[in-house]
Amino acid sequence: MRDVADLAQVSKTTVSRYINGHTERMSAKTQQKIEETILAIGYRVNSHAQSLAQKRTFLIGMVVADMTNMFSSLLFNGADEIAHNKNYQIILMTSSNSINREEQQINKLLDMRVDGIILQPINKDATQYNYLKSNGTHTIIVDRSIKPSIWPEVLTDNYKYSHIMTEYIYRKGYKKILVISEQVDDNNSRITRIKAAQDVALKQNIDFDIIEMHHDMKDSDIYDLLMEKTNLLQDKVAIYVIKGDLLLKIVKILISFDISFPEQLGIAAFDDWVISELINPPITTIRQDATTMGKVAVSNLIEMIEHDIYPQQQTNISSELIIKRSL
């Protein structure tokens, strides 16, 4: 850093401010001179020395439930964009929907002395995370709330938007709503989305049913359940799939068994995939903004880390009803 300062003919403090992104009062000419000098001599920041000096590692841990889910990719992309601009690095881990593995991954991050953690929790019971709470590491919860709330949360208003979707299905004249979900377990997002659909069905006096998918179910098993719960497609039923990647599986089954939608069966989804618009006909969805969720989560976390400023306890990220021709 001293070499850069000497060659650029600026102070070492100015170089330090440039490297750490504090360029508000620095002229464009000075910034350019420092950048050109850094490139010319191949200077690289010693992140270990930097972390020792500032008593921070500039590492943020992110634990998601399922790395193969598009939601996780979008969430990470949003968070990483902000973290990169703030000179932080995100270590991405997956719990693979296992409570035991989730705890192992969190403990690995704590061993690395990360400055903060963004967690998509497996369990809705906050007491399951007492080990993390007692550590004192700054934490943000994303996507799935926990009870009682012990950290700031960045969420989708699952009840509100699931209610909007189900009301729309009712207005389209469907006499039955058939929710399709993975195993509900302790997943608060799924519980809330299903509860909203049940509430609308009860209010509007229409039938409600649910299929919980299991990993060992064959396509033919799911088809048999669809036939059973739609009275062999004789009833006016709308399928409401409450997870994006599950939507593609259901569409594949409908196509393979030559079931047309919306002619024989309506279909809609709570989704974060643009790919649903590429299906013919395109699928009516609630579109989550996972990218913005990631951006807000990491921005809030860095404010907590650097300034000990805590955001509001719950931040809801807007979603959107995308109406297509599948209902």
N, C-alpha and C positions, 0 to 999 in steps of 0.2 A: 504494500500500500504506500510505503514511503517512496519507493521507486516511481510509482505512478504519479505521486504528488510532485516529485522533483522534475520529472520529464514534462508534465502538464503545466508546471509552474503555478501550482495552486497549493493550498495547505492540505495536510493529511486529513484534517477534520472535514474539509470540503469533499475529498475523495470518499471518506467514510459516509458522509451524508448522501452522496450520489449512489453508492453501492446499496445503501439501506432504503433507497427510494424516497428520501426526504429532499426533494428537489424544488419545493414550492418557491423558495426565494433564490433559486439559482438560475442564472441566465442560460438561455439556449446555447450560447457560444461556449460557456464553461462546460456545460454538459457534453457538448459535442467533442471538446478538447479531451475531456477525461475518457469518454468512450473510445475515441481514436487511439489514445495512449494504451488503454487496457487491451485493445485488439492487437496493437503493434507489438507489445511485449509478452502477450499471452498470460496476463495476470488472471488468477482465479481465486475467489474468496475461499479462505480456510474456514469452512463451516463449523468445524469442531472448535477452533479457537474463538470463532464468533459466538458460539453457544456458551462457551465458558465465560466469555467476557460479559455477555448479556444475561447469563443465568437462564437461558432458554435453549431448546434444541431446534426450534423452528420446524418441528415435526408435528403433524396432526394425524391422529389415527381415525380411520373410518371403518366401522364394522357394519356390513349389510347382511341381510338374511339370506339372499340368494344371488350369487354373482352372475348367474345365467339369465336373470330377469332383466329386460330392457330398462325397467325403472332404475335399477342399480347403476347401469351405465350412464343414463342421463343425469342421475343424481351426482355421480362422481364427476362427470364432465363439467357440470355447473360449479361444483365446489372447487375443482382443480383450477379452473380459470381464475377465480378470485385468489386462491391460495398462491398461485404462481405469481400473480401481480404483487402480492404482499410478501414475497420471498419465503413462503412456507412450502413444505413438501408434504403431500398426503400419502400415508401408508394405508392402502386399501386391503381389507381382510373380509372374509366371508364366514358366517357362522353355519352356513349350510342348513339353516332351520333347526339347529341343534342347540339346546340350552347349554349343554356341557361344553360344546366347542366354542360357543359364544364367550363363555367365561374364560376359556383358555386363550382365546384371541385377545380379549381385553387385557388379561394379565400380561401377555407378551408385549402389548403396547405400553403398559405401565412400566414394564422392565426396561423398555427403550426410553423411558422418561419423556414421552410425548407431551407437548404443551397442552393438548386438549384432545377430546374424543367426540366424534359424531357417531351416534348409535341409532341404528334401526332395530329396536328391541324385539326379541323373540317372545318375551313374557310381559304381560300387562301388569304384573304385580311388582310395584316399586321395591318391595323388600328383598326381591331377588337380586337387586343391584346394590345392596348395602356395602359390599366389598369395594365397589367403585366409588360410592359416595364417601366412604370413610377415608379413601386415598386422597381426596381433595382435588383431583384433576378436573379442570374445567370440562363440562360435558354439555352437549346439545342432543336432544332427542329429535329424530326425524321420522315422519310418515306414520308411526304408530304411537299413540299416547300410552303412558303408564299411570297407574293410580296407586297412591296419591302422586300428584305431580311434584317432583323434587328437583327437576332441572328445566330450563327453558326448552320449549318444544316448537318445532316448525312442522306444520301439518297441513293436510288437505281437510277441509270440513266434510268428512265422509258422509255424515248424516244428511247435511243440507243437499249435497249434490246427488246422493243416492235417492233422496226424496224427490228431487226434481226429475230424475230419470224415470222413477216409477210412476209419478203423476203423468208424465208424458205418455208412457206405455198405456196407462188407463184411458187417457184422452183419445188414443188411437183405436179404442173399442175392444181391447183384449179383455177376455173374461177370466183369465188366469195368468198369474206371474209365476214362472218357474225359475228360481235362482239356482245357478250352478256355481259352486265354490270348491276350492280345495278344502281339506279338513280345517274346520274353524279353529279348534283348540283355543289357545289364549291370544289369538291374533285380533287385537282390538279394532283394526281397520275393517276386517271382514265382519266381525260381530256388529259393528255400527252400520255398515252398508246393508246387511241383512235386516237389521232392526228397522231401518227406514223403509225398506220394501214391505216388511210385514205391517208396519203402521199404515201405509197407504192402502194396502190390500184390505185391512180391517175397516178403515174409514170409508172406502168406496164399495165395500161389500163384494169383493171379487176373491176368487180362490188364490191361495198362496201355497207353494210347495218348494222343496229344496232338494237338490242332489249334491251330496258331499263326495267329491272325487278322492279316490285313494290311488296311490302310486301303482298298485298291482292290478288296477282295473283295465280290462281290455276294451278296445273300441266297441266290440260287440256287446259287452256288458252295459256300456253307456247307452248304446242304441236301444237296447231292451228297456232300460229305465225311461228313456225318452218316449218310447212307444207306450209304456205303461202309464206315465204321468200326463200324456196328452190324449189319452183315449184313442190310440192308433191314429193320431193327427186329426181326429174328428173335432176336437175342441179348439176354440180360438185362443191359442196359448202364445205368450211371448217368453222366450228364454232371456234371462238377464244374467250375463256372465260377469262376475265381480273382480276378475283379474285379467290383465292384458294377455299374457302368454297362454293362459287357459282358453282364451277366445279362439286362438288359431287352432287349437286341438279340437274344439267343438265344431268349428267351421269345416275342418278336414273330415270329421265324422259325418256331418250333414251331407257334404258333397259325395263322399264315398258310398253312402246309402241312398243317394239320389233323392234327398229331401231339399226342396227348393224353399228359399225364403225371399220375400215375406209371404209367398203364396200359400205355403203349408204351415209355416211356423215363423213367428217374428223373432228377431234376435237383436240384442243390444248389449253393451258392455261398459264397465268402468275400466278405462284403458288409458295408457300413456304412449301408445304406438301409433305413428302416422300410417303404418302398414295397413291398419284396418280400413283406410280409405282406398286401398288398392284391390281389396276383395270385391268381387262382382256378385251382387250389388254391394256398394260400400256400407259399412256398419255404423249405425247410430251409436255414439259413444259419449261418455263423460271423459274429456281429455284433461288429465292431470298435467301440471307443469313441473315435472321433476327437476328440470334444469334450474329453474328459479328457486326451487326448494333447496337445492344444493348450494346455490350462490348465497341465499339468505342465511342458511345454517352456518357456513364457514365465515361469513362476514360477522355474524353475531358472536361466533366463537372467538375470533381474533380480537374483537372489542373486549371480550371478557379477559382474554389472555394479556393483552397489552395495556388496557386502561382500567381493568376491574370494573367495567361498565356492564351491567346485566340488562338484557333486553326484556320486554314484556314476557310474562310467563308462557303465553301461547301466541304464536304467529300463524295465521291461516293464509295459505297461498291459494289464490283464485284458480278454479277449474272452469271448464266450459262445456256446455251441452252442444255436441256436434251432430246435427240432424242429417241423416242420410236415408237411403231407400230400403233399409232392412226391416222396417216395421210397417 
